[in-house]
Amino acid sequence: MSRLRITMGCWDYDRVAALRSGEVAVDGVDLNFLAQPVEETFFRMLRHQEFDVAEMSLSSYVVSLTRENPPFIAIPIFPSRFFRHSCIFVSSRSGIRTPGDLVGKRIGVPEYQMTAPVWIRGILADEYGVAPDSVQHWTGGEEQPGREEKLKLNLPERFRIKAIGPRQTLSQMLADGEIDALFTARSPSTFHTRPQDVLRLFPNYPEVERDYYRRTQVFPIMHTLVIRREVYDSNRWLAQSLYKAFAQAQRKAYDDLHQTAALKTMLPWLTAHVEETERELGGDWWPYGFAANRHVLETFLRYHHAQGLSPAGLTPEALFAPEALESFVI
């Protein structure tokens, strides 16, 4: 009996390792797993739709839903989550010491619609009163010149966005004081090479992020899993098959993190870290599925709309294939 041949682009996380190795199979599927950096997967999927299934920026996916004939449909699998207080970097020349000092400043972002800056801007607005339209946004390559938005944006005029020069990089501009801060997913290289010039806004970010979670119960979702629309339309069963396989692979990763006979990662205090994480976030601290993530998705969609990236009224249910929103019970 023939199986559906599927090519998937995704980074090689611990929670997908069993899928990549073939230890966990996708029902009815012959899976060709391409492990590659997230930026490459996003670019190739959004520009050229090269893969049948792919990990995708949550923000880019939501933007794609606003286009005519949306090319993708997601399932509630979230390969990447990240507390982003650690990802706000400031120039030592900027005079920025507190979040409120960001108002009126020049803020670098690799792309305005990137998921990480969407969360950062939303958190700064909710927690510190820094409105997204109270700063200047400078977009471009963080480490290499020439980066552009992967999706064309049509933003309200109140958002001030300017592209940096064709030979400039945000990392260098931050260290030189040409921009005042950087909201990003990757630490800029100058944070390590010029530590006197590039600082974190929240040097005590683990404490700040724990406090944020205790008050909000939000562990920010960065990426979801999407299927090309024509593949999904021809194989509606695929959504549930993928969901089941990803959940099974994740359970294997959870089990590995709890092993104490021998450590499977090179972290000497892994056991203590796992125990602390469970105390703070619970036993399933990286939940998949719709119901457990509704409040996080509602928060994200509120931020996304407030930043001019999507229309009002978009609901979490509208993001996902209906076949993956629930499963059978006995």
Contacts in CASP RR format, 6 or more apart in sequence:
PFRMAT RR
TARGET T0000
AUTHOR 0000-0000-0000
METHOD contacts of the structure
MODEL  1
MSRLRITMGCWDYDRVAALRSGEVAVDGVDLNFLAQPVEETFFRMLRHQE
FDVAEMSLSSYVVSLTRENPPFIAIPIFPSRFFRHSCIFVSSRSGIRTPG
DLVGKRIGVPEYQMTAPVWIRGILADEYGVAPDSVQHWTGGEEQPGREEK
LKLNLPERFRIKAIGPRQTLSQMLADGEIDALFTARSPSTFHTRPQDVLR
LFPNYPEVERDYYRRTQVFPIMHTLVIRREVYDSNRWLAQSLYKAFAQAQ
RKAYDDLHQTAALKTMLPWLTAHVEETERELGGDWWPYGFAANRHVLETF
LRYHHAQGLSPAGLTPEALFAPEALESFVI
3 28 0 8 1.000
3 29 0 8 1.000
3 30 0 8 1.000
4 28 0 8 1.000
4 29 0 8 1.000
4 30 0 8 1.000
4 235 0 8 1.000
4 238 0 8 1.000
5 29 0 8 1.000
5 30 0 8 1.000
5 32 0 8 1.000
6 26 0 8 1.000
6 29 0 8 1.000
6 30 0 8 1.000
6 31 0 8 1.000
6 32 0 8 1.000
6 52 0 8 1.000
6 53 0 8 1.000
6 231 0 8 1.000
6 238 0 8 1.000
7 32 0 8 1.000
7 34 0 8 1.000
7 51 0 8 1.000
7 52 0 8 1.000
7 53 0 8 1.000
8 31 0 8 1.000
8 32 0 8 1.000
8 33 0 8 1.000
8 34 0 8 1.000
8 51 0 8 1.000
8 52 0 8 1.000
8 53 0 8 1.000
8 54 0 8 1.000
9 33 0 8 1.000
9 34 0 8 1.000
9 35 0 8 1.000
9 36 0 8 1.000
9 41 0 8 1.000
9 45 0 8 1.000
9 51 0 8 1.000
9 53 0 8 1.000
9 54 0 8 1.000
9 55 0 8 1.000
10 16 0 8 1.000
10 33 0 8 1.000
10 34 0 8 1.000
10 35 0 8 1.000
10 36 0 8 1.000
10 41 0 8 1.000
10 54 0 8 1.000
10 55 0 8 1.000
10 79 0 8 1.000
10 225 0 8 1.000
11 35 0 8 1.000
11 36 0 8 1.000
11 37 0 8 1.000
11 38 0 8 1.000
11 41 0 8 1.000
11 55 0 8 1.000
11 79 0 8 1.000
11 80 0 8 1.000
12 20 0 8 1.000
12 35 0 8 1.000
13 79 0 8 1.000
13 80 0 8 1.000
13 253 0 8 1.000
14 253 0 8 1.000
14 256 0 8 1.000
14 257 0 8 1.000
14 265 0 8 1.000
15 79 0 8 1.000
15 246 0 8 1.000
15 249 0 8 1.000
15 250 0 8 1.000
15 253 0 8 1.000
15 286 0 8 1.000
16 33 0 8 1.000
16 79 0 8 1.000
16 246 0 8 1.000
16 249 0 8 1.000
17 249 0 8 1.000
17 252 0 8 1.000
17 253 0 8 1.000
18 24 0 8 1.000
18 248 0 8 1.000
18 249 0 8 1.000
18 252 0 8 1.000
18 253 0 8 1.000
19 26 0 8 1.000
19 31 0 8 1.000
19 33 0 8 1.000
19 245 0 8 1.000
19 246 0 8 1.000
19 249 0 8 1.000
20 33 0 8 1.000
20 35 0 8 1.000
22 31 0 8 1.000
23 249 0 8 1.000
23 252 0 8 1.000
24 245 0 8 1.000
24 248 0 8 1.000
24 249 0 8 1.000
24 252 0 8 1.000
25 31 0 8 1.000
25 245 0 8 1.000
26 241 0 8 1.000
26 242 0 8 1.000
26 244 0 8 1.000
26 245 0 8 1.000
27 241 0 8 1.000
27 244 0 8 1.000
27 245 0 8 1.000
28 241 0 8 1.000
29 238 0 8 1.000
29 241 0 8 1.000
29 242 0 8 1.000
34 41 0 8 1.000
34 51 0 8 1.000
38 55 0 8 1.000
38 57 0 8 1.000
38 80 0 8 1.000
38 223 0 8 1.000
41 51 0 8 1.000
41 54 0 8 1.000
41 55 0 8 1.000
41 56 0 8 1.000
42 54 0 8 1.000
42 55 0 8 1.000
42 56 0 8 1.000
42 57 0 8 1.000
42 60 0 8 1.000
42 150 0 8 1.000
43 150 0 8 1.000
44 50 0 8 1.000
44 51 0 8 1.000
45 51 0 8 1.000
45 54 0 8 1.000
45 56 0 8 1.000
45 72 0 8 1.000
45 226 0 8 1.000
46 56 0 8 1.000
46 60 0 8 1.000
46 64 0 8 1.000
46 150 0 8 1.000
46 151 0 8 1.000
47 150 0 8 1.000
49 71 0 8 1.000
49 228 0 8 1.000
51 228 0 8 1.000
52 227 0 8 1.000
52 228 0 8 1.000
52 231 0 8 1.000
53 225 0 8 1.000
53 226 0 8 1.000
53 227 0 8 1.000
53 228 0 8 1.000
53 231 0 8 1.000
53 242 0 8 1.000
54 225 0 8 1.000
54 226 0 8 1.000
55 79 0 8 1.000
55 80 0 8 1.000
55 223 0 8 1.000
55 224 0 8 1.000
55 225 0 8 1.000
55 226 0 8 1.000
56 72 0 8 1.000
56 74 0 8 1.000
56 223 0 8 1.000
56 224 0 8 1.000
56 225 0 8 1.000
56 226 0 8 1.000
57 114 0 8 1.000
57 115 0 8 1.000
57 222 0 8 1.000
57 223 0 8 1.000
58 78 0 8 1.000
58 115 0 8 1.000
58 221 0 8 1.000
58 222 0 8 1.000
58 223 0 8 1.000
58 224 0 8 1.000
58 300 0 8 1.000
59 113 0 8 1.000
59 114 0 8 1.000
59 115 0 8 1.000
59 118 0 8 1.000
59 304 0 8 1.000
59 309 0 8 1.000
60 113 0 8 1.000
60 114 0 8 1.000
60 115 0 8 1.000
60 150 0 8 1.000
60 151 0 8 1.000
61 72 0 8 1.000
61 74 0 8 1.000
61 224 0 8 1.000
61 226 0 8 1.000
61 319 0 8 1.000
62 300 0 8 1.000
62 301 0 8 1.000
62 304 0 8 1.000
62 309 0 8 1.000
62 310 0 8 1.000
62 314 0 8 1.000
62 319 0 8 1.000
63 113 0 8 1.000
63 151 0 8 1.000
63 153 0 8 1.000
63 309 0 8 1.000
63 310 0 8 1.000
64 70 0 8 1.000
64 71 0 8 1.000
64 72 0 8 1.000
64 151 0 8 1.000
65 310 0 8 1.000
65 314 0 8 1.000
65 318 0 8 1.000
65 319 0 8 1.000
66 310 0 8 1.000
66 311 0 8 1.000
69 229 0 8 1.000
70 229 0 8 1.000
71 228 0 8 1.000
71 229 0 8 1.000
72 226 0 8 1.000
72 227 0 8 1.000
72 228 0 8 1.000
72 229 0 8 1.000
73 226 0 8 1.000
73 227 0 8 1.000
73 229 0 8 1.000
73 232 0 8 1.000
73 239 0 8 1.000
73 320 0 8 1.000
73 321 0 8 1.000
74 224 0 8 1.000
74 225 0 8 1.000
74 226 0 8 1.000
74 227 0 8 1.000
74 319 0 8 1.000
74 320 0 8 1.000
74 321 0 8 1.000
75 224 0 8 1.000
75 225 0 8 1.000
75 226 0 8 1.000
75 227 0 8 1.000
75 239 0 8 1.000
75 242 0 8 1.000
75 243 0 8 1.000
75 320 0 8 1.000
75 321 0 8 1.000
75 324 0 8 1.000
76 224 0 8 1.000
76 243 0 8 1.000
76 288 0 8 1.000
76 289 0 8 1.000
76 290 0 8 1.000
76 293 0 8 1.000
76 319 0 8 1.000
76 320 0 8 1.000
76 324 0 8 1.000
76 325 0 8 1.000
77 224 0 8 1.000
77 225 0 8 1.000
77 242 0 8 1.000
77 243 0 8 1.000
77 246 0 8 1.000
77 247 0 8 1.000
77 288 0 8 1.000
77 289 0 8 1.000
78 221 0 8 1.000
78 222 0 8 1.000
78 223 0 8 1.000
78 224 0 8 1.000
78 225 0 8 1.000
78 286 0 8 1.000
78 287 0 8 1.000
78 288 0 8 1.000
78 293 0 8 1.000
79 223 0 8 1.000
79 224 0 8 1.000
79 225 0 8 1.000
80 221 0 8 1.000
80 222 0 8 1.000
80 223 0 8 1.000
81 219 0 8 1.000
81 220 0 8 1.000
81 221 0 8 1.000
81 222 0 8 1.000
81 286 0 8 1.000
82 116 0 8 1.000
82 185 0 8 1.000
82 220 0 8 1.000
82 222 0 8 1.000
83 205 0 8 1.000
83 209 0 8 1.000
83 212 0 8 1.000
83 213 0 8 1.000
83 219 0 8 1.000
83 220 0 8 1.000
84 116 0 8 1.000
84 119 0 8 1.000
84 120 0 8 1.000
84 123 0 8 1.000
84 185 0 8 1.000
84 220 0 8 1.000
85 123 0 8 1.000
85 201 0 8 1.000
85 202 0 8 1.000
85 205 0 8 1.000
85 208 0 8 1.000
85 209 0 8 1.000
85 212 0 8 1.000
86 200 0 8 1.000
86 202 0 8 1.000
86 205 0 8 1.000
86 209 0 8 1.000
87 116 0 8 1.000
87 120 0 8 1.000
87 183 0 8 1.000
87 184 0 8 1.000
87 185 0 8 1.000
87 187 0 8 1.000
88 120 0 8 1.000
88 124 0 8 1.000
88 181 0 8 1.000
88 182 0 8 1.000
88 183 0 8 1.000
88 200 0 8 1.000
88 201 0 8 1.000
88 202 0 8 1.000
89 174 0 8 1.000
89 181 0 8 1.000
89 182 0 8 1.000
89 184 0 8 1.000
89 187 0 8 1.000
89 188 0 8 1.000
89 191 0 8 1.000
89 198 0 8 1.000
89 199 0 8 1.000
89 200 0 8 1.000
89 201 0 8 1.000
90 96 0 8 1.000
90 174 0 8 1.000
90 180 0 8 1.000
90 181 0 8 1.000
90 182 0 8 1.000
90 198 0 8 1.000
90 199 0 8 1.000
90 200 0 8 1.000
90 201 0 8 1.000
91 174 0 8 1.000
91 175 0 8 1.000
91 176 0 8 1.000
91 177 0 8 1.000
91 179 0 8 1.000
91 180 0 8 1.000
91 181 0 8 1.000
91 197 0 8 1.000
91 198 0 8 1.000
91 199 0 8 1.000
92 196 0 8 1.000
92 197 0 8 1.000
92 198 0 8 1.000
92 199 0 8 1.000
93 177 0 8 1.000
93 197 0 8 1.000
94 101 0 8 1.000
94 105 0 8 1.000
94 177 0 8 1.000
94 180 0 8 1.000
94 181 0 8 1.000
95 101 0 8 1.000
95 180 0 8 1.000
96 102 0 8 1.000
96 105 0 8 1.000
96 180 0 8 1.000
96 181 0 8 1.000
96 201 0 8 1.000
98 128 0 8 1.000
99 124 0 8 1.000
99 127 0 8 1.000
99 128 0 8 1.000
99 129 0 8 1.000
99 130 0 8 1.000
99 201 0 8 1.000
100 128 0 8 1.000
100 129 0 8 1.000
100 130 0 8 1.000
102 124 0 8 1.000
102 130 0 8 1.000
102 134 0 8 1.000
102 135 0 8 1.000
102 180 0 8 1.000
102 181 0 8 1.000
102 201 0 8 1.000
103 130 0 8 1.000
103 131 0 8 1.000
103 134 0 8 1.000
103 135 0 8 1.000
104 134 0 8 1.000
104 135 0 8 1.000
104 136 0 8 1.000
105 135 0 8 1.000
105 136 0 8 1.000
105 180 0 8 1.000
105 181 0 8 1.000
106 135 0 8 1.000
106 136 0 8 1.000
106 138 0 8 1.000
106 178 0 8 1.000
106 179 0 8 1.000
106 180 0 8 1.000
106 181 0 8 1.000
107 135 0 8 1.000
107 136 0 8 1.000
107 137 0 8 1.000
107 138 0 8 1.000
107 179 0 8 1.000
107 180 0 8 1.000
107 181 0 8 1.000
107 182 0 8 1.000
107 183 0 8 1.000
108 137 0 8 1.000
108 138 0 8 1.000
108 139 0 8 1.000
108 140 0 8 1.000
108 170 0 8 1.000
108 173 0 8 1.000
108 174 0 8 1.000
108 179 0 8 1.000
108 181 0 8 1.000
108 182 0 8 1.000
108 183 0 8 1.000
108 184 0 8 1.000
109 117 0 8 1.000
109 137 0 8 1.000
109 138 0 8 1.000
109 139 0 8 1.000
109 140 0 8 1.000
109 170 0 8 1.000
109 182 0 8 1.000
109 183 0 8 1.000
109 184 0 8 1.000
110 139 0 8 1.000
110 140 0 8 1.000
110 141 0 8 1.000
110 142 0 8 1.000
110 147 0 8 1.000
110 170 0 8 1.000
110 184 0 8 1.000
110 185 0 8 1.000
111 117 0 8 1.000
111 139 0 8 1.000
111 140 0 8 1.000
111 147 0 8 1.000
111 148 0 8 1.000
111 149 0 8 1.000
111 150 0 8 1.000
112 137 0 8 1.000
112 139 0 8 1.000
112 149 0 8 1.000
112 153 0 8 1.000
112 155 0 8 1.000
112 159 0 8 1.000
112 161 0 8 1.000
112 309 0 8 1.000
113 149 0 8 1.000
113 150 0 8 1.000
113 151 0 8 1.000
113 153 0 8 1.000
113 309 0 8 1.000
114 184 0 8 1.000
114 185 0 8 1.000
115 185 0 8 1.000
115 221 0 8 1.000
115 222 0 8 1.000
115 223 0 8 1.000
116 183 0 8 1.000
116 184 0 8 1.000
116 185 0 8 1.000
116 222 0 8 1.000
117 183 0 8 1.000
117 184 0 8 1.000
118 300 0 8 1.000
118 303 0 8 1.000
118 304 0 8 1.000
118 307 0 8 1.000
118 309 0 8 1.000
119 220 0 8 1.000
119 222 0 8 1.000
119 300 0 8 1.000
119 303 0 8 1.000
120 183 0 8 1.000
121 130 0 8 1.000
121 132 0 8 1.000
121 183 0 8 1.000
121 303 0 8 1.000
121 307 0 8 1.000
122 132 0 8 1.000
122 303 0 8 1.000
122 306 0 8 1.000
122 307 0 8 1.000
123 212 0 8 1.000
124 130 0 8 1.000
125 131 0 8 1.000
125 132 0 8 1.000
125 303 0 8 1.000
125 306 0 8 1.000
127 212 0 8 1.000
132 159 0 8 1.000
132 306 0 8 1.000
132 307 0 8 1.000
133 158 0 8 1.000
133 159 0 8 1.000
133 160 0 8 1.000
135 160 0 8 1.000
136 160 0 8 1.000
136 162 0 8 1.000
137 159 0 8 1.000
137 160 0 8 1.000
137 161 0 8 1.000
137 162 0 8 1.000
138 161 0 8 1.000
138 162 0 8 1.000
138 163 0 8 1.000
138 164 0 8 1.000
138 170 0 8 1.000
138 173 0 8 1.000
138 179 0 8 1.000
139 147 0 8 1.000
139 149 0 8 1.000
139 161 0 8 1.000
139 162 0 8 1.000
139 163 0 8 1.000
139 164 0 8 1.000
140 146 0 8 1.000
140 147 0 8 1.000
140 148 0 8 1.000
140 163 0 8 1.000
140 164 0 8 1.000
140 168 0 8 1.000
140 169 0 8 1.000
140 170 0 8 1.000
141 147 0 8 1.000
141 164 0 8 1.000
141 169 0 8 1.000
141 170 0 8 1.000
142 169 0 8 1.000
142 170 0 8 1.000
142 171 0 8 1.000
142 182 0 8 1.000
142 184 0 8 1.000
142 186 0 8 1.000
142 188 0 8 1.000
143 169 0 8 1.000
143 171 0 8 1.000
143 188 0 8 1.000
143 189 0 8 1.000
144 169 0 8 1.000
145 165 0 8 1.000
145 166 0 8 1.000
145 167 0 8 1.000
145 168 0 8 1.000
145 169 0 8 1.000
146 166 0 8 1.000
148 163 0 8 1.000
153 309 0 8 1.000
155 161 0 8 1.000
155 308 0 8 1.000
155 309 0 8 1.000
156 308 0 8 1.000
159 307 0 8 1.000
159 308 0 8 1.000
164 170 0 8 1.000
164 173 0 8 1.000
168 178 0 8 1.000
170 179 0 8 1.000
170 182 0 8 1.000
170 184 0 8 1.000
170 188 0 8 1.000
171 182 0 8 1.000
171 188 0 8 1.000
171 189 0 8 1.000
171 190 0 8 1.000
172 190 0 8 1.000
173 179 0 8 1.000
174 181 0 8 1.000
174 182 0 8 1.000
174 188 0 8 1.000
174 190 0 8 1.000
174 197 0 8 1.000
174 198 0 8 1.000
175 188 0 8 1.000
175 190 0 8 1.000
175 194 0 8 1.000
175 197 0 8 1.000
175 198 0 8 1.000
176 197 0 8 1.000
177 197 0 8 1.000
181 201 0 8 1.000
182 188 0 8 1.000
185 222 0 8 1.000
188 198 0 8 1.000
190 197 0 8 1.000
190 198 0 8 1.000
191 198 0 8 1.000
191 200 0 8 1.000
202 208 0 8 1.000
210 280 0 8 1.000
212 218 0 8 1.000
213 219 0 8 1.000
213 280 0 8 1.000
213 281 0 8 1.000
214 280 0 8 1.000
216 299 0 8 1.000
217 295 0 8 1.000
218 295 0 8 1.000
218 296 0 8 1.000
218 299 0 8 1.000
219 281 0 8 1.000
219 285 0 8 1.000
219 286 0 8 1.000
219 296 0 8 1.000
220 296 0 8 1.000
220 300 0 8 1.000
221 293 0 8 1.000
221 296 0 8 1.000
221 297 0 8 1.000
221 300 0 8 1.000
224 319 0 8 1.000
225 242 0 8 1.000
225 246 0 8 1.000
227 238 0 8 1.000
227 239 0 8 1.000
227 242 0 8 1.000
227 321 0 8 1.000
231 238 0 8 1.000
232 238 0 8 1.000
232 239 0 8 1.000
232 321 0 8 1.000
236 321 0 8 1.000
236 323 0 8 1.000
237 323 0 8 1.000
239 321 0 8 1.000
239 323 0 8 1.000
239 324 0 8 1.000
240 323 0 8 1.000
240 324 0 8 1.000
240 327 0 8 1.000
242 324 0 8 1.000
243 288 0 8 1.000
243 289 0 8 1.000
243 324 0 8 1.000
243 327 0 8 1.000
244 327 0 8 1.000
246 288 0 8 1.000
247 288 0 8 1.000
250 286 0 8 1.000
250 288 0 8 1.000
256 264 0 8 1.000
257 264 0 8 1.000
257 265 0 8 1.000
257 270 0 8 1.000
257 274 0 8 1.000
258 274 0 8 1.000
260 271 0 8 1.000
263 270 0 8 1.000
263 271 0 8 1.000
267 273 0 8 1.000
277 285 0 8 1.000
278 285 0 8 1.000
284 292 0 8 1.000
287 293 0 8 1.000
289 324 0 8 1.000
290 316 0 8 1.000
290 317 0 8 1.000
290 320 0 8 1.000
290 324 0 8 1.000
290 325 0 8 1.000
290 326 0 8 1.000
293 316 0 8 1.000
294 316 0 8 1.000
297 316 0 8 1.000
297 319 0 8 1.000
298 316 0 8 1.000
301 310 0 8 1.000
301 313 0 8 1.000
301 314 0 8 1.000
301 315 0 8 1.000
301 316 0 8 1.000
304 310 0 8 1.000
304 314 0 8 1.000
305 311 0 8 1.000
305 312 0 8 1.000
305 313 0 8 1.000
305 314 0 8 1.000
317 325 0 8 1.000
END
